């Protein structure tokens, strides 16, 4: 006799959407306060010197707005905040310090001379946004930055552009793990953390070809497997361009061989 499974369910309450607060028009040199737990919608605002720091809201959507010298520091949002829904927004000399930005969604917005001090950015795919002369500290993990517009959001770019501008950014005080800077980002135009865990490598295609030719002559074993893993991982070198920056242990299957293998890759054509 087959087992029988009895399933029961009861309604525990319907979701009640939070109240929406809509901000439009122009703001200057003021403190903006929104009700706690609100759904904040910012639509085509021109804001200068506005303090939005420390807000505790349910959701944030920003459309077609311009912010100069504004402060979003320590803003907390229950949903993933969207800094560029629909029409892109511009942020110039703004602060996003001490924010937790899981699945960060800048969409197609542009950030100039902004600070992201002591932030946590995790699990983001940043296909359309532009960053110029921005400063980062804190931690960035499992994230992709793209130098060429990519994905379905391309339709939101008015007008279409061949590149996402990404230059002059300072990551030198940032912990980076599992992060890719790809599709046209010139890693040599950024500042990076320095230390035994990090690699900044130029002439990537030449190094990979010479390194693979060397590794293929090695006997089978864990060191060869580690080396071939790296060859495969970066075999799509047009994705990375002529140079790359990585944290070594993000791409290692045999950590005990990591330092030796990366050193050989770096010296393959020197």
VOFI-396405 format. One record per residue: x, y, z of N, C-alpha, C in turn. Coordinates in steps of 0.05 Angstrom, whole numbers. Atoms other than C-alpha are relative to their C-alpha. Layout:
# VOFI-396405
- X;Y;Z;X;Y;Z;X;Y;Z
...
# end
This chain:
# VOFI-396405
- 17;-24;0;0;0;0;18;25;0
- -16;-24;2;28;67;-20;-5;19;23
- 3;-20;-21;40;121;32;-17;23;-10
- 16;-23;6;-9;178;34;11;24;14
- -10;-25;-11;13;250;45;-24;19;1
- 22;-19;-4;-37;299;73;12;28;2
- -10;-28;0;-24;373;58;-22;18;7
- 20;-21;-7;-61;429;92;13;27;-1
- -10;-27;2;-54;503;85;-20;19;11
- 18;-21;-10;-82;565;116;11;27;-6
- -8;-27;7;-79;638;99;9;14;26
- -11;-13;-24;-35;675;149;0;30;-3
- 1;-29;4;-46;744;121;9;8;-27
- -8;-9;27;-41;781;56;21;22;2
- -22;-20;0;19;823;37;-13;27;-5
- 9;-28;3;4;896;46;23;17;-9
- -23;-16;9;49;939;3;3;25;17
- -5;-24;-16;82;995;41;-8;25;-14
- 8;-25;13;61;1067;28;23;10;-17
- -20;-11;18;97;1101;-29;4;30;6
- -7;-28;-1;134;1167;-22;13;8;-26
- -10;-8;26;147;1203;-88;14;27;3
- -15;-25;-1;200;1257;-95;5;9;-28
- -4;-11;26;202;1302;-156;10;29;3
- -8;-29;0;228;1371;-176;29;4;8
- -27;-8;-7;290;1405;-148;3;3;30
- -7;-3;-28;323;1402;-80;28;10;3
- -27;-10;-4;383;1439;-53;6;5;29
- -11;-6;-27;423;1441;11;-21;-5;22
- 20;6;-20;373;1405;55;3;-29;9
- 2;27;-10;361;1342;95;-27;-11;-9
- 25;12;8;310;1296;63;-7;-23;19
- 9;21;-19;270;1252;111;-24;-14;-12
- 22;16;10;225;1196;88;-11;-18;23
- 11;17;-22;178;1155;133;14;-27;-1
- -12;26;-2;210;1091;158;-17;-21;-14
- 14;21;13;192;1031;116;-15;7;-26
- 15;-9;23;166;1071;57;13;-11;-26
- -10;6;27;173;1054;-17;6;27;-13
- -9;-26;9;214;1114;-40;5;0;-30
- -2;-2;29;206;1133;-114;10;29;-6
- -12;-26;6;252;1190;-138;-1;3;-31
- 6;-2;29;230;1214;-207;9;27;-11
- -10;-24;15;270;1264;-249;5;23;19
- -7;-20;-20;297;1302;-190;28;11;-7
- -26;-13;1;354;1352;-192;7;7;29
- -6;-4;-28;387;1350;-124;29;8;3
- -27;-9;-6;448;1388;-99;3;3;30
- -5;-2;-29;476;1381;-29;-21;-11;17
- 22;12;-15;419;1337;-5;10;-23;17
- -8;21;-18;429;1292;55;-22;-21;2
- 18;22;-3;393;1225;49;11;-22;17
- -14;20;-15;440;1188;95;-18;-12;23
- 14;13;-23;413;1138;146;-29;-7;-4
- 28;7;4;345;1129;114;-4;-30;4
- 8;28;-4;309;1064;133;-26;-4;-15
- 23;2;18;262;1047;76;-4;-28;-10
- 6;27;11;230;987;43;11;-4;-27
- -10;2;27;248;1001;-29;8;28;-10
- -9;-25;12;284;1053;-71;2;-3;-30
- -2;0;29;275;1068;-144;6;29;-9
- -8;-27;9;310;1127;-178;-1;1;-30
- 4;-2;29;291;1149;-249;9;27;-10
- -7;-24;14;325;1200;-293;7;24;16
- -6;-22;-19;353;1242;-236;30;7;-1
- -27;-9;-3;416;1282;-224;6;8;29
- -8;-6;-27;451;1285;-157;28;10;1
- -27;-11;-4;510;1329;-140;4;6;29
- -7;-4;-28;544;1329;-72;-22;-9;19
- 20;11;-17;490;1286;-43;11;-24;16
- -10;20;-19;498;1236;14;-21;-22;4
- 18;23;-4;466;1166;13;12;-19;21
- -14;18;-19;512;1138;67;-18;-13;20
- 15;16;-20;485;1084;113;-30;-3;-6
- 28;5;8;419;1082;75;-4;-30;1
- 7;28;-1;385;1015;89;-27;-4;-13
- 24;5;16;334;985;43;-6;-30;1
- 7;29;-3;296;919;53;1;-14;-27
- -3;11;27;292;907;-22;26;10;-13
- -24;-9;13;349;914;-71;-5;28;-12
- 5;-27;10;355;989;-84;8;3;-30
- -6;-5;28;353;1011;-157;8;29;-4
- -10;-27;4;396;1072;-172;-2;10;-28
- 2;-9;28;378;1076;-245;-23;-13;-15
- 23;12;14;309;1048;-262;-8;16;-24
- 9;-15;24;286;1065;-332;22;19;-10
- -19;-20;9;321;1130;-353;23;1;19
- -24;-1;-18;393;1131;-326;1;25;17
- -5;-23;-18;413;1177;-269;30;6;1
- -28;-9;-2;477;1217;-257;5;6;29
- -8;-6;-27;513;1219;-190;28;12;-1
- -26;-14;2;570;1269;-183;8;9;28
- -10;-8;-27;612;1278;-119;-19;-9;22
- 19;10;-20;562;1236;-80;14;-22;17
- -11;20;-19;574;1189;-21;-20;-23;4
- 16;24;-4;549;1118;-15;15;-17;22
- -18;13;-19;591;1101;46;-16;-18;20
- 10;19;-20;578;1043;95;-28;-11;-8
- 24;13;9;523;1014;52;4;-30;-6
- 0;28;8;507;940;42;-15;-2;-26
- 12;-1;26;495;932;-32;0;-28;-13
- 3;27;12;477;859;-44;-16;3;-26
- 13;-1;27;459;850;-118;-4;29;-9
- 0;-29;7;476;924;-129;-11;4;-28
- 13;-6;25;433;953;-185;3;29;-8
- -2;-27;11;461;1017;-214;-12;3;-27
- 11;1;27;431;997;-281;18;16;-18
- -16;-14;20;455;1047;-334;9;28;11
- -7;-26;-10;472;1104;-287;30;6;-1
- -28;-9;2;537;1143;-284;8;12;27
- -10;-9;-25;579;1156;-222;27;14;-5
- -25;-16;4;633;1211;-223;10;10;27
- -13;-10;-25;680;1224;-164;-16;-7;24
- 16;8;-22;635;1186;-117;16;-18;19
- -13;17;-19;657;1150;-54;-18;-23;9
- 13;24;-10;638;1079;-34;18;-11;23
- -18;7;-22;676;1076;32;-13;-20;19
- 9;20;-19;669;1015;77;-26;-13;-9
- 25;13;10;616;984;32;3;-30;-2
- 1;29;7;596;912;20;-16;-2;-25
- 14;5;26;580;898;-53;3;-30;-5
- -1;29;3;562;825;-65;-21;-9;-20
- 19;12;18;531;785;-121;-12;18;-20
- 10;-20;20;524;843;-170;10;-6;-28
- -9;0;28;527;842;-245;-6;28;-12
- 2;-28;7;541;913;-268;7;2;-29
- -4;2;29;532;911;-343;-1;27;-14
- 6;-25;15;512;983;-360;10;25;13
- -7;-24;-15;537;1031;-307;28;10;-7
- -26;-12;5;596;1079;-314;11;11;27
- -13;-9;-25;646;1095;-258;26;15;-9
- -23;-17;7;697;1152;-265;11;13;25
- -13;-13;-23;746;1173;-211;-14;-5;27
- 14;7;-25;707;1137;-156;20;-14;19
- -17;12;-20;737;1111;-91;-16;-21;15
- 13;23;-14;721;1043;-60;17;-10;23
- -13;15;-21;738;1011;6;-21;-18;12
- 18;20;-11;708;953;44;4;-26;-14
- -2;26;13;692;888;8;-18;-2;-25
- 15;6;24;670;869;-63;4;-30;-6
- -2;29;5;654;795;-75;-20;-8;-21
- 17;13;19;625;753;-131;-16;20;-17
- 12;-22;15;612;813;-176;14;2;-27
- -11;-5;27;622;829;-250;-4;29;-8
- 1;-27;11;638;898;-277;6;-3;-30
- -4;2;29;631;905;-353;6;28;-12
- -7;-25;14;664;957;-398;-15;4;-25
- 16;-2;24;617;944;-456;-29;-5;9
- 28;5;-7;541;950;-449;-8;-28;-8
- 5;28;4;514;880;-442;-27;-7;13
- 25;10;-12;448;844;-430;-24;15;-10
- 26;-10;10;375;861;-440;-3;30;6
- 3;-28;-7;383;929;-407;11;20;-20
- -11;-18;20;418;957;-468;-21;18;-12
- 22;-16;11;350;981;-492;-5;25;16
- 5;-24;-16;349;1031;-435;20;22;-4
- -21;-20;3;410;1069;-459;-9;21;-21
- 6;-21;20;392;1136;-491;22;21;-1
- 0;19;22;430;1140;-535;18;-24;5
- -18;23;-3;466;1075;-546;29;9;1
- -29;-7;-1;540;1077;-529;16;-26;-3
- -16;24;4;595;1029;-549;15;-9;24
- -15;7;-23;630;1031;-482;-12;12;25
- 6;-12;-26;616;1041;-408;27;12;9
- -25;-13;-9;667;1092;-385;7;-10;28
- -9;12;-26;707;1060;-328;30;6;3
- -29;-8;-2;772;1096;-309;4;16;25
- -8;-16;-22;810;1128;-253;-11;-8;27
- 12;9;-25;776;1087;-199;21;-12;19
- -19;8;-21;812;1072;-134;-12;-23;17
- 8;24;-15;803;1001;-106;22;-8;20
- -24;9;-14;869;1002;-68;-5;-7;29
- 6;7;-28;836;997;1;-24;-19;2
- 24;17;1;783;946;-20;9;-29;-1
- -4;29;2;782;871;-7;-17;-10;-24
- 13;9;25;765;838;-74;3;-30;-2
- -1;29;3;746;765;-83;-22;-9;-19
- 19;10;19;713;730;-141;-12;22;-17
- 10;-24;15;707;796;-180;13;0;-28
- -10;-2;27;714;802;-256;-3;29;-10
- 2;-26;14;730;867;-293;5;-6;-29
- -2;13;27;715;848;-365;-13;18;-21
- 12;-12;23;691;868;-434;8;29;-5
- -10;-26;8;735;928;-446;8;18;23
- -10;-16;-22;752;953;-376;31;-1;0
- -29;-1;0;824;976;-377;10;0;29
- -7;2;-29;850;951;-310;25;16;6
- -24;-16;-5;914;991;-319;-7;29;4
- 9;-27;-6;873;1055;-312;-13;3;27
- 12;0;-26;850;1037;-242;23;-4;21
- -19;6;-22;886;1033;-174;-10;-24;15
- 7;26;-11;887;964;-142;13;-5;27
- -14;8;-24;903;933;-74;26;-15;-7
- -25;13;5;974;908;-70;5;-20;23
- -6;21;-20;995;843;-35;3;-26;-14
- -6;26;12;1012;770;-45;-25;-14;-11
- 25;13;10;938;752;-59;-9;11;-27
- 10;-13;23;931;799;-118;20;-1;-23
- -16;1;24;956;796;-190;-11;21;-20
- 6;-18;23;957;852;-242;19;-8;-22
- -16;12;21;981;823;-307;-7;12;-27
- 3;-10;27;992;854;-375;6;-22;-21
- -6;18;22;1001;820;-443;-12;-28;5
- 13;25;-8;951;767;-422;-1;-21;-22
- 1;21;20;941;731;-489;27;-14;-4
- -26;12;4;1016;721;-498;8;-17;23
- -7;15;-24;1026;697;-427;-15;-26;1
- 16;25;-1;969;647;-432;10;-20;-20
- -9;19;20;995;617;-497;27;-13;8
- -26;10;-9;1066;610;-470;-3;-19;24
- 5;16;-24;1041;583;-404;-12;-27;-6
- 13;26;7;996;530;-435;20;-19;-14
- -20;16;14;1053;506;-480;18;-13;21
- -17;10;-21;1095;497;-417;-14;-22;16
- 15;18;-17;1041;462;-376;-6;-26;-14
- 7;25;14;1023;412;-430;22;-20;-1
- -23;18;-1;1092;382;-423;3;-13;28
- -3;11;-27;1082;368;-348;-14;-27;3
- 14;25;-6;1064;299;-321;-27;6;14
- 26;-3;-14;993;288;-295;4;3;30
- -2;-4;-29;982;310;-224;-15;25;8
- 16;-23;-9;948;363;-181;11;27;-9
- -11;-25;8;997;418;-201;-8;6;-30
- 8;-3;28;983;406;-275;-30;6;-2
- 29;-5;0;908;404;-261;-6;29;7
- 4;-28;-9;913;471;-225;7;19;-23
- -9;-18;22;951;502;-283;-19;-1;-24
- 19;2;22;903;476;-336;-26;13;7
- 24;-14;-9;845;501;-295;2;30;-6
- -4;-28;5;874;571;-299;0;6;-30
- 0;-4;29;886;564;-374;-29;0;-10
- 28;1;9;813;545;-384;-16;23;10
- 16;-22;-12;787;597;-337;4;27;-15
- -6;-25;14;821;653;-375;3;-3;-30
- -4;5;29;819;622;-445;-16;19;-17
- 16;-20;14;765;671;-465;13;27;5
- -15;-24;-7;818;725;-462;-12;26;-12
- 13;-25;9;779;775;-506;-19;12;21
- 17;-9;-22;732;779;-447;16;18;19
- -17;-15;-19;790;805;-405;17;22;-14
- -16;-20;14;828;843;-458;30;-7;3
- -29;5;0;903;852;-457;11;-2;28
- -9;1;-27;908;856;-381;-22;-8;19
- 21;7;-20;872;831;-319;11;4;28
- -6;-1;-29;869;840;-244;-17;-21;14
- 15;21;-14;849;782;-199;11;-4;28
- -10;11;-25;853;756;-129;5;-29;-4
- -8;27;8;891;691;-137;-17;-23;10
- 14;23;-12;854;646;-89;-29;-2;-9
- 27;2;11;788;663;-123;-1;-20;-23
- 0;17;24;810;620;-182;19;-24;4
- -18;23;-5;849;563;-149;-15;-24;9
- 11;24;-9;829;491;-143;18;-15;19
- -20;12;-18;893;469;-107;16;22;12
- -13;-23;-12;913;526;-61;29;-3;6
- -28;4;-7;979;494;-42;18;5;-24
- -16;-6;24;1003;505;-114;-4;28;-11
- 9;-26;12;972;574;-124;23;19;-5
- -21;-20;4;1033;618;-113;19;-8;-22
- -19;9;20;1078;575;-156;-12;2;-28
- 12;-1;27;1029;570;-214;-3;28;-10
- 3;-28;9;1013;644;-215;26;13;-6
- -27;-11;6;1087;661;-213;9;-9;-27
- -8;10;26;1099;616;-273;-16;13;-22
- 16;-14;20;1041;648;-311;10;28;-4
- -9;-27;3;1067;717;-297;27;2;-14
- -27;-1;12;1138;700;-319;2;-16;-26
- -1;18;23;1118;658;-379;14;13;-24
- -12;-13;23;1143;710;-429;22;20;9
- -20;-19;-9;1192;750;-386;28;-12;-2
# end
